[in-house]
Amino acid sequence: MIPMTRATGHSWSQTTPARASTLALLLIASTLVVMTGSVVAPVLEVIRSDLEVSGTEAGLIVTAHSLAIAVSSPLMGKLTDRLGVRPLLAAGLALYGIAGGAGLLAASYPALIASRLFFGIGAAAVFSTTTTALLIFYQGQLKDRVMGWRTTATSVGGMVWPLLGGALGGHSWHAPFAIYLVGIPLAIATLAVLPPARPGRKTPSGGHGLAQLLMHNPALLSVYGMLMASAVFMYVVIIFVPQRLATLGVHEPFLVAIYSVTTCSATMSLVGLAYGRLRARLRYRTLLRLAAAAWIIAFVVMGTASQPPILLAAPVLFGMGQALAIPLLTSLVGASVAPQQRGSATSMIGTAVCTGQFLSPLLIGPVIAATSVTTGFLITAGIACLILVALKVRPSVLEHRKTTSGRDRSRV
């Protein structure tokens, strides 16, 4: 049996012990958010040609859901705190499967975009509830291990799901949308496997509005800001590393995929497995400083390496930084709030990350267009350097208040 804390006297309580199947379900469901856009990316050009839309309109097919996630995540957090994890996760998975799978039948661009918006709402519910469930059901060193395993699971999913989408795309551009139907059996499994966690009594400070949440937990602004920055960095790699490779004479799509996605994901998977042991030995601030240092070196290498073999070190370093920062910052969000606010707090992670994804090309793209790819990467390294300086000058950005019972939530 996997131990699970009982949050008696707070806003959550569990009536059954966690099982291995619970963790497996939550880890599998966590991979679904990663594949939201990547599954259909391999057939995007085919869709554009078949539906006779512009490149920008085609791009919305893989980004419209991000807007829906960013907008609907706060509502999903409130519903999680009010209704509990299990019913909302089941509903979110069902909507994810139905709306995502609707692409199998979509015959027009407006219908496809509409389905993607509803799909994003389902993805927001899945992200909010899986994150909240992991923070509720697992505590202490077990929580750190589980968050590392989640990073590994999502990284592996980031490699496997797109490959499956590409394979199905060889039959028709509609076929990859069938992958999203996996949400439906997972919704059924959620009702059968997930332990009942229900909202209980509220603590006196239990405001659920975003303004109240941030007022009582101002350090969350720093954490959300770093999560947004990590998303900006990730999409800088995905979007602009291919351009950097082109300047070095590397054009083969397979090699581009290795540099821009595969190597980073593989590194994140390996570091995710070791995250629990690293967290047991190092403080939050130390790990986050290591993550920022890895980002800085990675972007400097991306901007200055003149040989492709040297450039390959960049996605390895960047993957290390991401694998340290993401589970760490997610855990900090859960540790910084009272139990009855975890759903609202974790839902804002989706808003921060998706906003960062949306802003990334808008922030760095014009810089690269006006100067060069090298300059864009060096400026990105400068942003990461500012994060590292802030962590050294103001380490209090990672400090958070105590629980209502007076106990420290986490060692920072």
Secondary structure, DSSP 8 states (H G I E B T S, - for coil): -------TTTTEEESS---HHHHHHHHHHHHHHHHHHHTTGGGHHHHHHHHT--HHHHHHHHHHHHHHHHHHHHHHHHHHHHH-HHHHHHHHHHHHHHHHHGGGT--SHHHHHHHHHHHHHHHHHHHHHHHHHHHHH--HHHHHHHHHHHHHHHHHHHHHHHHHHHHHHTT-SSGGGGGGGGHHHHHHHHHHHS--EEE----TT---SHHHHHHH-THHHHHHHHHHHHHHHHHHHHHHHHHHHHHTT---HHHHHIIIIIHHHHHHHHHHHHHHHHHHHS-HHHHHHHHHHHHHHHHHHHHH--SHHHHTHHHHHHHHHHHHHHHHHHHHHHHTS-GGGHHHHHHHHHHHHHHHHHHHHHHHHHHHHHS-HHHHHHHHHHHHHHHHHHHHH-GGGG-----TTS------
